[in-house]
Amino acid sequence: MFSRPRRNRQSAAIRGLATETHLSVQHLVFPLFVLDGANIRSEIHSLPGIYRLSADNLLHEIESCMNLGLTNFIVFPAVADALKDQTATYSYSPENFYLRVAREVKKRFPECCLISDVAMDPYSSDGHDGLVRKGEIVNDETLPILARMSVAQAEAGFDMLGPSDMMDGRVGYIRQALDDQGFTKTGILAYTAKYASAFYGPFRDALDSAPKSGDKKTYQMNPANKREALIEAGLDAAEGADMLMVKPALHYLDVIHLLKENYQQPIAAYHVSGECAMLRAACNNGWLDFERAMPETLLSIRRAGADVILTYFAKEFAQRFPGGI
């Protein structure tokens, strides 16, 4: 036998030379949940180890992460029902605690990358990502609301905005609104291929943002479809998206790879709450070894083509693998 692949596996040093994919903390984004108030640290029962935090504790958590070399965060607001209405007016209100928290974070940690969530559902009394009219989620009437929300977030200091709503044309509409207001440096991390997935449950528990009626299948993508992701990616890229995201990640590795092969923008993947909760549950029951299964899972997402991985395991990875893998 002239070719023996095992020769490249015979020692740790040689395996290192032949390693094709590397993962480090710089590739990771840590999702955080913030709510109004003080001295609050409330664990999400369906996502053990992850908490809803008041601003003071959010700042402590970010500081802890920064000390580990983890510098990228996406923050989601848990908004009280009393502040929600049909048109999500609180999303751009000067009194919005989410915007206040962003200012505090960027003042204290200007070197971090702070990513927002752009969608109506945290602020909507209907619980949908778009405006509801007579039971229908209307597309074009939603766009001005998202644009106003986006400008408010840019003013608050978010480095990148994350439109997660899946309304047609929203990236271009938001980009134009940002540029018109002078926020040409504010980036857009587009939720490009966001699927109508069963794996969002713990996230919706965290924000209490489930739809009050119906589902999200008229705007989120059909899990059966892959080529459709190319249509969405083409539109988002043409409209000015700086990064393209696939959500969920682990169950859509083929879609991540497809976008990586076809677009020059960095590809992000959201390792969503349900995917993380499944692994955590298996490890807590002793069925899997977290120390091995967690990094292997993240490495698989990276190997598929993700330049950026949003994961609830980001801090634990930084703690266990400061030099990467």
Summary of the structure (lengths in Angstrom):
residues: 325
radius of gyration: 19.8
end to end distance: 31.7
largest distance: 72.6
contacts: 1097
relative contact order: 0.15
helix: 42%
strand: 18%
